[in-house]
Amino acid sequence: MKRLPPDKRNKLILVVVATLTLIGLVYFLLIGPQNDQNRNLATKTNGELANLLTMQKSLKQATATAATMQGITALLNNAEADMATGDAFAWTYDTIRQFKASRRIEITTIGQPAPSDVDMLPNFPYKQIRFDVLGSGYYHDIGKFAADLENKFPHLRIVNLTIDTATAADTTAEKLAFRMQIAALVKPNS
């Protein structure tokens, strides 16, 4: 630069300064905002890609979830198969009589079922019926009947069981009279 005349040197400095100014203006006015937009677009793209992956994962799990729901529905329908439906008295009478057929006890009375809300659990989606069963039998047979009844029907519970000596009409001194109150769940929408 020392060999250039001052006039040309000033013009050259002016051209270099103008070029650097133009490059700076182009960078700050055109390239900088475009870089900001690119970063924003990359952030949005990553967010949308994460949403897409989440949706794809949900779609893949949808078939497994549907299969699980079908299995659970089948289990529920199987569990509800022998619940009280329709005419509560007819169901009660038929169920107890059929169950008693293979047991060595005598059932003299099956009471009228009284519908109510389930009193063991709050906000339970089922209703219940309560009814009394009166009969007689040997102590061991009554215990086996009660145990088998609750094991065969998981939706049915013996709430109260009273055992007394048999009435005077019974000639066998070993037979006992029993009274049990049973609470049974009622299938909804029946």
Contacts in CASP RR format, 6 or more apart in sequence:
PFRMAT RR
TARGET T0000
AUTHOR 0000-0000-0000
METHOD contacts of the structure
MODEL  1
MKRLPPDKRNKLILVVVATLTLIGLVYFLLIGPQNDQNRNLATKTNGELA
NLLTMQKSLKQATATAATMQGITALLNNAEADMATGDAFAWTYDTIRQFK
ASRRIEITTIGQPAPSDVDMLPNFPYKQIRFDVLGSGYYHDIGKFAADLE
NKFPHLRIVNLTIDTATAADTTAEKLAFRMQIAALVKPNS
1 9 0 8 1.000
1 12 0 8 1.000
4 12 0 8 1.000
79 154 0 8 1.000
79 155 0 8 1.000
80 155 0 8 1.000
80 187 0 8 1.000
82 95 0 8 1.000
82 153 0 8 1.000
82 155 0 8 1.000
83 155 0 8 1.000
83 184 0 8 1.000
83 185 0 8 1.000
83 186 0 8 1.000
83 187 0 8 1.000
84 91 0 8 1.000
84 92 0 8 1.000
84 95 0 8 1.000
84 113 0 8 1.000
84 129 0 8 1.000
84 184 0 8 1.000
84 185 0 8 1.000
84 186 0 8 1.000
84 187 0 8 1.000
84 190 0 8 1.000
85 91 0 8 1.000
85 186 0 8 1.000
85 187 0 8 1.000
85 190 0 8 1.000
86 190 0 8 1.000
88 113 0 8 1.000
88 115 0 8 1.000
88 129 0 8 1.000
88 186 0 8 1.000
89 112 0 8 1.000
89 113 0 8 1.000
92 110 0 8 1.000
92 111 0 8 1.000
92 113 0 8 1.000
92 129 0 8 1.000
92 131 0 8 1.000
92 184 0 8 1.000
93 110 0 8 1.000
95 153 0 8 1.000
96 107 0 8 1.000
96 110 0 8 1.000
96 133 0 8 1.000
97 107 0 8 1.000
97 110 0 8 1.000
99 148 0 8 1.000
99 149 0 8 1.000
99 152 0 8 1.000
100 107 0 8 1.000
100 145 0 8 1.000
103 141 0 8 1.000
103 144 0 8 1.000
103 145 0 8 1.000
103 148 0 8 1.000
104 137 0 8 1.000
104 138 0 8 1.000
104 141 0 8 1.000
105 135 0 8 1.000
105 136 0 8 1.000
105 137 0 8 1.000
105 138 0 8 1.000
105 141 0 8 1.000
105 142 0 8 1.000
105 145 0 8 1.000
106 135 0 8 1.000
106 136 0 8 1.000
106 137 0 8 1.000
107 133 0 8 1.000
107 134 0 8 1.000
107 135 0 8 1.000
108 134 0 8 1.000
108 135 0 8 1.000
108 136 0 8 1.000
109 132 0 8 1.000
109 133 0 8 1.000
109 134 0 8 1.000
109 135 0 8 1.000
110 131 0 8 1.000
110 132 0 8 1.000
110 133 0 8 1.000
111 131 0 8 1.000
111 132 0 8 1.000
111 133 0 8 1.000
111 134 0 8 1.000
112 131 0 8 1.000
113 129 0 8 1.000
113 130 0 8 1.000
113 131 0 8 1.000
113 184 0 8 1.000
114 129 0 8 1.000
114 130 0 8 1.000
114 131 0 8 1.000
115 127 0 8 1.000
115 128 0 8 1.000
115 129 0 8 1.000
115 186 0 8 1.000
116 127 0 8 1.000
116 128 0 8 1.000
116 129 0 8 1.000
116 130 0 8 1.000
117 124 0 8 1.000
117 127 0 8 1.000
117 128 0 8 1.000
118 124 0 8 1.000
118 126 0 8 1.000
118 127 0 8 1.000
118 128 0 8 1.000
118 185 0 8 1.000
119 128 0 8 1.000
120 183 0 8 1.000
125 188 0 8 1.000
126 185 0 8 1.000
126 186 0 8 1.000
126 187 0 8 1.000
126 188 0 8 1.000
127 185 0 8 1.000
127 186 0 8 1.000
127 188 0 8 1.000
128 183 0 8 1.000
128 184 0 8 1.000
128 185 0 8 1.000
128 186 0 8 1.000
129 183 0 8 1.000
129 184 0 8 1.000
129 186 0 8 1.000
130 159 0 8 1.000
130 181 0 8 1.000
130 182 0 8 1.000
130 183 0 8 1.000
130 184 0 8 1.000
131 181 0 8 1.000
131 182 0 8 1.000
131 184 0 8 1.000
132 179 0 8 1.000
132 180 0 8 1.000
132 181 0 8 1.000
132 182 0 8 1.000
133 179 0 8 1.000
133 180 0 8 1.000
133 182 0 8 1.000
134 177 0 8 1.000
134 178 0 8 1.000
134 179 0 8 1.000
135 177 0 8 1.000
135 178 0 8 1.000
135 179 0 8 1.000
136 166 0 8 1.000
136 167 0 8 1.000
136 170 0 8 1.000
136 175 0 8 1.000
136 176 0 8 1.000
136 177 0 8 1.000
136 178 0 8 1.000
137 166 0 8 1.000
137 175 0 8 1.000
137 176 0 8 1.000
137 177 0 8 1.000
137 178 0 8 1.000
138 174 0 8 1.000
138 175 0 8 1.000
138 176 0 8 1.000
139 163 0 8 1.000
139 174 0 8 1.000
139 176 0 8 1.000
142 163 0 8 1.000
142 176 0 8 1.000
142 178 0 8 1.000
146 158 0 8 1.000
146 161 0 8 1.000
146 180 0 8 1.000
149 156 0 8 1.000
149 158 0 8 1.000
149 182 0 8 1.000
150 156 0 8 1.000
150 157 0 8 1.000
150 158 0 8 1.000
153 184 0 8 1.000
155 184 0 8 1.000
155 185 0 8 1.000
156 182 0 8 1.000
156 183 0 8 1.000
156 184 0 8 1.000
156 185 0 8 1.000
157 182 0 8 1.000
157 183 0 8 1.000
157 184 0 8 1.000
158 180 0 8 1.000
158 181 0 8 1.000
158 182 0 8 1.000
159 180 0 8 1.000
159 181 0 8 1.000
159 182 0 8 1.000
159 183 0 8 1.000
160 179 0 8 1.000
160 180 0 8 1.000
160 181 0 8 1.000
161 178 0 8 1.000
161 179 0 8 1.000
161 180 0 8 1.000
161 181 0 8 1.000
162 178 0 8 1.000
162 179 0 8 1.000
162 180 0 8 1.000
163 176 0 8 1.000
163 177 0 8 1.000
163 178 0 8 1.000
164 176 0 8 1.000
164 177 0 8 1.000
164 178 0 8 1.000
164 179 0 8 1.000
165 176 0 8 1.000
165 177 0 8 1.000
166 172 0 8 1.000
166 173 0 8 1.000
166 175 0 8 1.000
166 176 0 8 1.000
166 177 0 8 1.000
167 177 0 8 1.000
170 177 0 8 1.000
END
